[in-house]
Amino acid sequence: MGDSEGLEIEYLKKETAQRRAQEETEATHKEEADNLQDKITDLETKVDALKTSDPS
């Protein structure tokens, strides 16, 4: 009886660790995506500025 309880605890520990790792990965990806979005917005602003200042 005691053995299966120990296994269950180990399993839960592993599950929790994996979930935490996945959440960290997702947070990192979200951060990278946000950074890229900022860069895109910045570039779009620059392109618009160039279009506006272009006399043609």
CHARMM-style PDB file with segment names, atoms N, HN, CA, C and O in Angstrom:
ATOM      1  N   MET     1       0.839  -1.204   0.000  1.00  0.00      PROA
ATOM      2  CA  MET     1       0.000   0.000   0.000  1.00  0.00      PROA
ATOM      3  C   MET     1       0.872   1.251   0.000  1.00  0.00      PROA
ATOM      4  O   MET     1       0.656   2.175  -0.784  1.00  0.00      PROA
ATOM      5  N   GLY     2       1.858   1.265   0.890  1.00  0.00      PROA
ATOM      6  HN  GLY     2       2.033   0.514   1.527  1.00  0.00      PROA
ATOM      7  CA  GLY     2       2.725   2.433   0.998  1.00  0.00      PROA
ATOM      8  C   GLY     2       3.472   2.722  -0.295  1.00  0.00      PROA
ATOM      9  O   GLY     2       3.719   3.878  -0.638  1.00  0.00      PROA
ATOM     10  N   ASP     3       3.833   1.647  -1.016  1.00  0.00      PROA
ATOM     11  HN  ASP     3       3.632   0.708  -0.737  1.00  0.00      PROA
ATOM     12  CA  ASP     3       4.589   1.824  -2.245  1.00  0.00      PROA
ATOM     13  C   ASP     3       3.822   2.627  -3.286  1.00  0.00      PROA
ATOM     14  O   ASP     3       4.364   3.554  -3.888  1.00  0.00      PROA
ATOM     15  N   SER     4       2.564   2.268  -3.494  1.00  0.00      PROA
ATOM     16  HN  SER     4       2.124   1.515  -3.005  1.00  0.00      PROA
ATOM     17  CA  SER     4       1.790   2.946  -4.529  1.00  0.00      PROA
ATOM     18  C   SER     4       1.586   4.422  -4.188  1.00  0.00      PROA
ATOM     19  O   SER     4       1.534   5.271  -5.078  1.00  0.00      PROA
ATOM     20  N   GLU     5       1.472   4.720  -2.892  1.00  0.00      PROA
ATOM     21  HN  GLU     5       1.515   4.030  -2.169  1.00  0.00      PROA
ATOM     22  CA  GLU     5       1.341   6.122  -2.495  1.00  0.00      PROA
ATOM     23  C   GLU     5       2.604   6.894  -2.864  1.00  0.00      PROA
ATOM     24  O   GLU     5       2.537   8.017  -3.365  1.00  0.00      PROA
ATOM     25  N   GLY     6       3.751   6.277  -2.609  1.00  0.00      PROA
ATOM     26  HN  GLY     6       3.805   5.366  -2.201  1.00  0.00      PROA
ATOM     27  CA  GLY     6       5.024   6.915  -2.949  1.00  0.00      PROA
ATOM     28  C   GLY     6       5.124   7.167  -4.438  1.00  0.00      PROA
ATOM     29  O   GLY     6       5.573   8.230  -4.867  1.00  0.00      PROA
ATOM     30  N   LEU     7       4.705   6.185  -5.229  1.00  0.00      PROA
ATOM     31  HN  LEU     7       4.340   5.322  -4.881  1.00  0.00      PROA
ATOM     32  CA  LEU     7       4.737   6.329  -6.680  1.00  0.00      PROA
ATOM     33  C   LEU     7       3.830   7.463  -7.136  1.00  0.00      PROA
ATOM     34  O   LEU     7       4.175   8.233  -8.033  1.00  0.00      PROA
ATOM     35  N   GLU     8       2.670   7.553  -6.504  1.00  0.00      PROA
ATOM     36  HN  GLU     8       2.390   6.928  -5.776  1.00  0.00      PROA
ATOM     37  CA  GLU     8       1.717   8.588  -6.882  1.00  0.00      PROA
ATOM     38  C   GLU     8       2.296   9.976  -6.608  1.00  0.00      PROA
ATOM     39  O   GLU     8       2.148  10.897  -7.411  1.00  0.00      PROA
ATOM     40  N   ILE     9       2.961  10.106  -5.451  1.00  0.00      PROA
ATOM     41  HN  ILE     9       3.081   9.358  -4.798  1.00  0.00      PROA
ATOM     42  CA  ILE     9       3.578  11.388  -5.110  1.00  0.00      PROA
ATOM     43  C   ILE     9       4.659  11.731  -6.135  1.00  0.00      PROA
ATOM     44  O   ILE     9       4.745  12.868  -6.601  1.00  0.00      PROA
ATOM     45  N   GLU    10       5.484  10.739  -6.481  1.00  0.00      PROA
ATOM     46  HN  GLU    10       5.414   9.816  -6.103  1.00  0.00      PROA
ATOM     47  CA  GLU    10       6.527  10.966  -7.486  1.00  0.00      PROA
ATOM     48  C   GLU    10       5.907  11.408  -8.808  1.00  0.00      PROA
ATOM     49  O   GLU    10       6.392  12.329  -9.465  1.00  0.00      PROA
ATOM     50  N   TYR    11       4.824  10.732  -9.179  1.00  0.00      PROA
ATOM     51  HN  TYR    11       4.429   9.984  -8.645  1.00  0.00      PROA
ATOM     52  CA  TYR    11       4.138  11.052 -10.431  1.00  0.00      PROA
ATOM     53  C   TYR    11       3.629  12.489 -10.405  1.00  0.00      PROA
ATOM     54  O   TYR    11       3.794  13.237 -11.368  1.00  0.00      PROA
ATOM     55  N   LEU    12       3.004  12.865  -9.283  1.00  0.00      PROA
ATOM     56  HN  LEU    12       2.870  12.257  -8.500  1.00  0.00      PROA
ATOM     57  CA  LEU    12       2.476  14.225  -9.159  1.00  0.00      PROA
ATOM     58  C   LEU    12       3.597  15.256  -9.203  1.00  0.00      PROA
ATOM     59  O   LEU    12       3.449  16.320  -9.806  1.00  0.00      PROA
ATOM     60  N   LYS    13       4.715  14.938  -8.563  1.00  0.00      PROA
ATOM     61  HN  LYS    13       4.835  14.074  -8.074  1.00  0.00      PROA
ATOM     62  CA  LYS    13       5.865  15.847  -8.597  1.00  0.00      PROA
ATOM     63  C   LYS    13       6.319  16.059 -10.036  1.00  0.00      PROA
ATOM     64  O   LYS    13       6.576  17.182 -10.470  1.00  0.00      PROA
ATOM     65  N   LYS    14       6.411  14.938 -10.768  1.00  0.00      PROA
ATOM     66  HN  LYS    14       6.202  14.026 -10.415  1.00  0.00      PROA
ATOM     67  CA  LYS    14       6.856  14.999 -12.156  1.00  0.00      PROA
ATOM     68  C   LYS    14       5.875  15.815 -12.999  1.00  0.00      PROA
ATOM     69  O   LYS    14       6.275  16.662 -13.797  1.00  0.00      PROA
ATOM     70  N   GLU    15       4.586  15.542 -12.806  1.00  0.00      PROA
ATOM     71  HN  GLU    15       4.260  14.854 -12.158  1.00  0.00      PROA
ATOM     72  CA  GLU    15       3.535  16.278 -13.517  1.00  0.00      PROA
ATOM     73  C   GLU    15       3.655  17.776 -13.267  1.00  0.00      PROA
ATOM     74  O   GLU    15       3.617  18.580 -14.198  1.00  0.00      PROA
ATOM     75  N   THR    16       3.799  18.139 -11.988  1.00  0.00      PROA
ATOM     76  HN  THR    16       3.830  17.486 -11.231  1.00  0.00      PROA
ATOM     77  CA  THR    16       3.893  19.546 -11.613  1.00  0.00      PROA
ATOM     78  C   THR    16       5.113  20.188 -12.251  1.00  0.00      PROA
ATOM     79  O   THR    16       5.036  21.305 -12.763  1.00  0.00      PROA
ATOM     80  N   ALA    17       6.235  19.488 -12.222  1.00  0.00      PROA
ATOM     81  HN  ALA    17       6.298  18.581 -11.806  1.00  0.00      PROA
ATOM     82  CA  ALA    17       7.470  20.019 -12.799  1.00  0.00      PROA
ATOM     83  C   ALA    17       7.307  20.244 -14.297  1.00  0.00      PROA
ATOM     84  O   ALA    17       7.730  21.270 -14.828  1.00  0.00      PROA
ATOM     85  N   GLN    18       6.687  19.271 -14.977  1.00  0.00      PROA
ATOM     86  HN  GLN    18       6.343  18.437 -14.545  1.00  0.00      PROA
ATOM     87  CA  GLN    18       6.484  19.397 -16.419  1.00  0.00      PROA
ATOM     88  C   GLN    18       5.563  20.560 -16.746  1.00  0.00      PROA
ATOM     89  O   GLN    18       5.804  21.314 -17.689  1.00  0.00      PROA
ATOM     90  N   ARG    19       4.496  20.699 -15.950  1.00  0.00      PROA
ATOM     91  HN  ARG    19       4.300  20.087 -15.184  1.00  0.00      PROA
ATOM     92  CA  ARG    19       3.547  21.780 -16.194  1.00  0.00      PROA
ATOM     93  C   ARG    19       4.229  23.134 -15.995  1.00  0.00      PROA
ATOM     94  O   ARG    19       4.023  24.070 -16.767  1.00  0.00      PROA
ATOM     95  N   ARG    20       5.050  23.216 -14.935  1.00  0.00      PROA
ATOM     96  HN  ARG    20       5.217  22.456 -14.307  1.00  0.00      PROA
ATOM     97  CA  ARG    20       5.752  24.467 -14.655  1.00  0.00      PROA
ATOM     98  C   ARG    20       6.703  24.802 -15.800  1.00  0.00      PROA
ATOM     99  O   ARG    20       6.788  25.951 -16.231  1.00  0.00      PROA
ATOM    100  N   ALA    21       7.419  23.785 -16.290  1.00  0.00      PROA
ATOM    101  HN  ALA    21       7.350  22.851 -15.940  1.00  0.00      PROA
ATOM    102  CA  ALA    21       8.348  23.993 -17.400  1.00  0.00      PROA
ATOM    103  C   ALA    21       7.600  24.478 -18.633  1.00  0.00      PROA
ATOM    104  O   ALA    21       8.067  25.369 -19.343  1.00  0.00      PROA
ATOM    105  N   GLN    22       6.432  23.883 -18.885  1.00  0.00      PROA
ATOM    106  HN  GLN    22       6.053  23.159 -18.309  1.00  0.00      PROA
ATOM    107  CA  GLN    22       5.642  24.271 -20.049  1.00  0.00      PROA
ATOM    108  C   GLN    22       5.155  25.712 -19.913  1.00  0.00      PROA
ATOM    109  O   GLN    22       5.175  26.475 -20.878  1.00  0.00      PROA
ATOM    110  N   GLU    23       4.717  26.077 -18.708  1.00  0.00      PROA
ATOM    111  HN  GLU    23       4.700  25.456 -17.924  1.00  0.00      PROA
ATOM    112  CA  GLU    23       4.239  27.437 -18.489  1.00  0.00      PROA
ATOM    113  C   GLU    23       5.363  28.441 -18.698  1.00  0.00      PROA
ATOM    114  O   GLU    23       5.149  29.513 -19.264  1.00  0.00      PROA
ATOM    115  N   GLU    24       6.574  28.087 -18.237  1.00  0.00      PROA
ATOM    116  HN  GLU    24       6.748  27.216 -17.777  1.00  0.00      PROA
ATOM    117  CA  GLU    24       7.719  28.976 -18.420  1.00  0.00      PROA
ATOM    118  C   GLU    24       8.026  29.140 -19.902  1.00  0.00      PROA
ATOM    119  O   GLU    24       8.304  30.245 -20.366  1.00  0.00      PROA
ATOM    120  N   THR    25       7.973  28.030 -20.647  1.00  0.00      PROA
ATOM    121  HN  THR    25       7.746  27.131 -20.269  1.00  0.00      PROA
ATOM    122  CA  THR    25       8.222  28.087 -22.083  1.00  0.00      PROA
ATOM    123  C   THR    25       7.202  28.984 -22.765  1.00  0.00      PROA
ATOM    124  O   THR    25       7.554  29.811 -23.606  1.00  0.00      PROA
ATOM    125  N   GLU    26       5.925  28.815 -22.397  1.00  0.00      PROA
ATOM    126  HN  GLU    26       5.639  28.143 -21.714  1.00  0.00      PROA
ATOM    127  CA  GLU    26       4.875  29.635 -22.999  1.00  0.00      PROA
ATOM    128  C   GLU    26       5.066  31.108 -22.667  1.00  0.00      PROA
ATOM    129  O   GLU    26       4.843  31.974 -23.513  1.00  0.00      PROA
ATOM    130  N   ALA    27       5.479  31.393 -21.433  1.00  0.00      PROA
ATOM    131  HN  ALA    27       5.660  30.690 -20.746  1.00  0.00      PROA
ATOM    132  CA  ALA    27       5.715  32.779 -21.028  1.00  0.00      PROA
ATOM    133  C   ALA    27       6.850  33.378 -21.855  1.00  0.00      PROA
ATOM    134  O   ALA    27       6.773  34.526 -22.290  1.00  0.00      PROA
ATOM    135  N   THR    28       7.911  32.583 -22.068  1.00  0.00      PROA
ATOM    136  HN  THR    28       7.974  31.650 -21.714  1.00  0.00      PROA
ATOM    137  CA  THR    28       9.041  33.049 -22.869  1.00  0.00      PROA
ATOM    138  C   THR    28       8.596  33.320 -24.299  1.00  0.00      PROA
ATOM    139  O   THR    28       8.956  34.348 -24.874  1.00  0.00      PROA
ATOM    140  N   HSD    29       7.823  32.419 -24.874  1.00  0.00      PROA
ATOM    141  HN  HSD    29       7.531  31.585 -24.407  1.00  0.00      PROA
ATOM    142  CA  HSD    29       7.337  32.601 -26.237  1.00  0.00      PROA
ATOM    143  C   HSD    29       6.473  33.843 -26.350  1.00  0.00      PROA
ATOM    144  O   HSD    29       6.566  34.587 -27.326  1.00  0.00      PROA
ATOM    145  N   LYS    30       5.627  34.066 -25.343  1.00  0.00      PROA
ATOM    146  HN  LYS    30       5.551  33.462 -24.550  1.00  0.00      PROA
ATOM    147  CA  LYS    30       4.759  35.240 -25.364  1.00  0.00      PROA
ATOM    148  C   LYS    30       5.606  36.508 -25.324  1.00  0.00      PROA
ATOM    149  O   LYS    30       5.322  37.481 -26.023  1.00  0.00      PROA
ATOM    150  N   GLU    31       6.650  36.482 -24.496  1.00  0.00      PROA
ATOM    151  HN  GLU    31       6.880  35.692 -23.929  1.00  0.00      PROA
ATOM    152  CA  GLU    31       7.538  37.639 -24.389  1.00  0.00      PROA
ATOM    153  C   GLU    31       8.212  37.906 -25.728  1.00  0.00      PROA
ATOM    154  O   GLU    31       8.279  39.050 -26.178  1.00  0.00      PROA
ATOM    155  N   GLU    32       8.712  36.845 -26.367  1.00  0.00      PROA
ATOM    156  HN  GLU    32       8.658  35.916 -26.001  1.00  0.00      PROA
ATOM    157  CA  GLU    32       9.368  36.994 -27.663  1.00  0.00      PROA
ATOM    158  C   GLU    32       8.391  37.521 -28.702  1.00  0.00      PROA
ATOM    159  O   GLU    32       8.742  38.382 -29.509  1.00  0.00      PROA
ATOM    160  N   ALA    33       7.169  37.009 -28.683  1.00  0.00      PROA
ATOM    161  HN  ALA    33       6.884  36.310 -28.027  1.00  0.00      PROA
ATOM    162  CA  ALA    33       6.150  37.461 -29.629  1.00  0.00      PROA
ATOM    163  C   ALA    33       5.835  38.935 -29.410  1.00  0.00      PROA
ATOM    164  O   ALA    33       5.686  39.693 -30.369  1.00  0.00      PROA
ATOM    165  N   ASP    34       5.734  39.341 -28.145  1.00  0.00      PROA
ATOM    166  HN  ASP    34       5.854  38.725 -27.366  1.00  0.00      PROA
ATOM    167  CA  ASP    34       5.475  40.748 -27.837  1.00  0.00      PROA
ATOM    168  C   ASP    34       6.609  41.628 -28.343  1.00  0.00      PROA
ATOM    169  O   ASP    34       6.368  42.698 -28.903  1.00  0.00      PROA
ATOM    170  N   ASN    35       7.853  41.175 -28.146  1.00  0.00      PROA
ATOM    171  HN  ASN    35       8.049  40.306 -27.691  1.00  0.00      PROA
ATOM    172  CA  ASN    35       9.006  41.940 -28.617  1.00  0.00      PROA
ATOM    173  C   ASN    35       8.973  42.088 -30.131  1.00  0.00      PROA
ATOM    174  O   ASN    35       9.233  43.169 -30.660  1.00  0.00      PROA
ATOM    175  N   LEU    36       8.651  40.998 -30.830  1.00  0.00      PROA
ATOM    176  HN  LEU    36       8.440  40.120 -30.400  1.00  0.00      PROA
ATOM    177  CA  LEU    36       8.566  41.054 -32.289  1.00  0.00      PROA
ATOM    178  C   LEU    36       7.458  41.999 -32.723  1.00  0.00      PROA
ATOM    179  O   LEU    36       7.618  42.762 -33.676  1.00  0.00      PROA
ATOM    180  N   GLN    37       6.335  41.943 -32.020  1.00  0.00      PROA
ATOM    181  HN  GLN    37       6.205  41.324 -31.246  1.00  0.00      PROA
ATOM    182  CA  GLN    37       5.210  42.818 -32.345  1.00  0.00      PROA
ATOM    183  C   GLN    37       5.630  44.277 -32.204  1.00  0.00      PROA
ATOM    184  O   GLN    37       5.275  45.113 -33.035  1.00  0.00      PROA
ATOM    185  N   ASP    38       6.383  44.581 -31.153  1.00  0.00      PROA
ATOM    186  HN  ASP    38       6.671  43.902 -30.478  1.00  0.00      PROA
ATOM    187  CA  ASP    38       6.889  45.943 -30.953  1.00  0.00      PROA
ATOM    188  C   ASP    38       7.785  46.354 -32.115  1.00  0.00      PROA
ATOM    189  O   ASP    38       7.670  47.468 -32.626  1.00  0.00      PROA
ATOM    190  N   LYS    39       8.676  45.457 -32.535  1.00  0.00      PROA
ATOM    191  HN  LYS    39       8.769  44.552 -32.120  1.00  0.00      PROA
ATOM    192  CA  LYS    39       9.581  45.757 -33.643  1.00  0.00      PROA
ATOM    193  C   LYS    39       8.789  46.027 -34.914  1.00  0.00      PROA
ATOM    194  O   LYS    39       9.085  46.966 -35.654  1.00  0.00      PROA
ATOM    195  N   ILE    40       7.778  45.196 -35.162  1.00  0.00      PROA
ATOM    196  HN  ILE    40       7.538  44.434 -34.562  1.00  0.00      PROA
ATOM    197  CA  ILE    40       6.946  45.361 -36.355  1.00  0.00      PROA
ATOM    198  C   ILE    40       6.254  46.718 -36.332  1.00  0.00      PROA
ATOM    199  O   ILE    40       6.260  47.441 -37.328  1.00  0.00      PROA
ATOM    200  N   THR    41       5.664  47.057 -35.201  1.00  0.00      PROA
ATOM    201  HN  THR    41       5.659  46.470 -34.392  1.00  0.00      PROA
ATOM    202  CA  THR    41       4.984  48.345 -35.066  1.00  0.00      PROA
ATOM    203  C   THR    41       5.962  49.480 -35.328  1.00  0.00      PROA
ATOM    204  O   THR    41       5.635  50.452 -36.009  1.00  0.00      PROA
ATOM    205  N   ASP    42       7.166  49.346 -34.778  1.00  0.00      PROA
ATOM    206  HN  ASP    42       7.432  48.557 -34.225  1.00  0.00      PROA
ATOM    207  CA  ASP    42       8.203  50.361 -34.947  1.00  0.00      PROA
ATOM    208  C   ASP    42       8.562  50.516 -36.425  1.00  0.00      PROA
ATOM    209  O   ASP    42       8.655  51.631 -36.938  1.00  0.00      PROA
ATOM    210  N   LEU    43       8.762  49.379 -37.101  1.00  0.00      PROA
ATOM    211  HN  LEU    43       8.687  48.474 -36.684  1.00  0.00      PROA
ATOM    212  CA  LEU    43       9.114  49.422 -38.521  1.00  0.00      PROA
ATOM    213  C   LEU    43       7.983  50.010 -39.355  1.00  0.00      PROA
ATOM    214  O   LEU    43       8.228  50.784 -40.281  1.00  0.00      PROA
ATOM    215  N   GLU    44       6.744  49.646 -39.030  1.00  0.00      PROA
ATOM    216  HN  GLU    44       6.544  49.018 -38.278  1.00  0.00      PROA
ATOM    217  CA  GLU    44       5.600  50.191 -39.767  1.00  0.00      PROA
ATOM    218  C   GLU    44       5.550  51.708 -39.620  1.00  0.00      PROA
ATOM    219  O   GLU    44       5.268  52.423 -40.582  1.00  0.00      PROA
ATOM    220  N   THR    45       5.825  52.192 -38.415  1.00  0.00      PROA
ATOM    221  HN  THR    45       6.054  51.611 -37.634  1.00  0.00      PROA
ATOM    222  CA  THR    45       5.845  53.634 -38.175  1.00  0.00      PROA
ATOM    223  C   THR    45       6.910  54.290 -39.041  1.00  0.00      PROA
ATOM    224  O   THR    45       6.669  55.339 -39.638  1.00  0.00      PROA
ATOM    225  N   LYS    46       8.100  53.670 -39.111  1.00  0.00      PROA
ATOM    226  HN  LYS    46       8.296  52.818 -38.626  1.00  0.00      PROA
ATOM    227  CA  LYS    46       9.191  54.221 -39.915  1.00  0.00      PROA
ATOM    228  C   LYS    46       8.820  54.227 -41.397  1.00  0.00      PROA
ATOM    229  O   LYS    46       9.073  55.201 -42.107  1.00  0.00      PROA
ATOM    230  N   VAL    47       8.225  53.140 -41.849  1.00  0.00      PROA
ATOM    231  HN  VAL    47       8.020  52.349 -41.273  1.00  0.00      PROA
ATOM    232  CA  VAL    47       7.819  53.050 -43.258  1.00  0.00      PROA
ATOM    233  C   VAL    47       6.802  54.141 -43.580  1.00  0.00      PROA
ATOM    234  O   VAL    47       6.902  54.813 -44.607  1.00  0.00      PROA
ATOM    235  N   ASP    48       5.827  54.310 -42.697  1.00  0.00      PROA
ATOM    236  HN  ASP    48       5.745  53.765 -41.863  1.00  0.00      PROA
ATOM    237  CA  ASP    48       4.822  55.358 -42.891  1.00  0.00      PROA
ATOM    238  C   ASP    48       5.484  56.726 -42.950  1.00  0.00      PROA
ATOM    239  O   ASP    48       5.118  57.558 -43.780  1.00  0.00      PROA
ATOM    240  N   ALA    49       6.451  56.963 -42.079  1.00  0.00      PROA
ATOM    241  HN  ALA    49       6.749  56.287 -41.404  1.00  0.00      PROA
ATOM    242  CA  ALA    49       7.155  58.243 -42.057  1.00  0.00      PROA
ATOM    243  C   ALA    49       7.891  58.456 -43.373  1.00  0.00      PROA
ATOM    244  O   ALA    49       7.892  59.562 -43.915  1.00  0.00      PROA
ATOM    245  N   LEU    50       8.516  57.402 -43.887  1.00  0.00      PROA
ATOM    246  HN  LEU    50       8.514  56.504 -43.447  1.00  0.00      PROA
ATOM    247  CA  LEU    50       9.229  57.508 -45.161  1.00  0.00      PROA
ATOM    248  C   LEU    50       8.255  57.794 -46.298  1.00  0.00      PROA
ATOM    249  O   LEU    50       8.537  58.622 -47.164  1.00  0.00      PROA
ATOM    250  N   LYS    51       7.123  57.120 -46.300  1.00  0.00      PROA
ATOM    251  HN  LYS    51       6.893  56.447 -45.597  1.00  0.00      PROA
ATOM    252  CA  LYS    51       6.113  57.341 -47.337  1.00  0.00      PROA
ATOM    253  C   LYS    51       5.648  58.791 -47.317  1.00  0.00      PROA
ATOM    254  O   LYS    51       5.523  59.430 -48.362  1.00  0.00      PROA
ATOM    255  N   THR    52       5.395  59.299 -46.124  1.00  0.00      PROA
ATOM    256  HN  THR    52       5.496  58.781 -45.275  1.00  0.00      PROA
ATOM    257  CA  THR    52       4.865  60.654 -45.986  1.00  0.00      PROA
ATOM    258  C   THR    52       5.889  61.688 -46.424  1.00  0.00      PROA
ATOM    259  O   THR    52       5.536  62.685 -47.053  1.00  0.00      PROA
ATOM    260  N   SER    53       7.171  61.455 -46.093  1.00  0.00      PROA
ATOM    261  HN  SER    53       7.458  60.645 -45.581  1.00  0.00      PROA
ATOM    262  CA  SER    53       8.197  62.446 -46.414  1.00  0.00      PROA
ATOM    263  C   SER    53       8.641  62.344 -47.871  1.00  0.00      PROA
ATOM    264  O   SER    53       9.303  63.247 -48.383  1.00  0.00      PROA
ATOM    265  N   ASP    54       8.280  61.251 -48.540  1.00  0.00      PROA
ATOM    266  HN  ASP    54       7.742  60.517 -48.125  1.00  0.00      PROA
ATOM    267  CA  ASP    54       8.662  61.059 -49.942  1.00  0.00      PROA
ATOM    268  C   ASP    54       7.814  61.964 -50.829  1.00  0.00      PROA
ATOM    269  O   ASP    54       6.589  61.840 -50.844  1.00  0.00      PROA
ATOM    270  N   PRO    55       8.450  62.875 -51.571  1.00  0.00      PROA
ATOM    271  CA  PRO    55       7.685  63.841 -52.383  1.00  0.00      PROA
ATOM    272  C   PRO    55       6.926  63.214 -53.549  1.00  0.00      PROA
ATOM    273  O   PRO    55       5.915  63.764 -53.985  1.00  0.00      PROA
ATOM    274  N   SER    56       7.399  62.057 -54.071  1.00  0.00      PROA
ATOM    275  HN  SER    56       8.220  61.610 -53.717  1.00  0.00      PROA
ATOM    276  CA  SER    56       6.753  61.495 -55.260  1.00  0.00      PROA
ATOM    277  C   SER    56       5.317  61.113 -54.962  1.00  0.00      PROA
ATOM    278  OT1 SER    56       4.613  60.623 -55.844  1.00  0.00      PROA
TER     279      SER     56
END
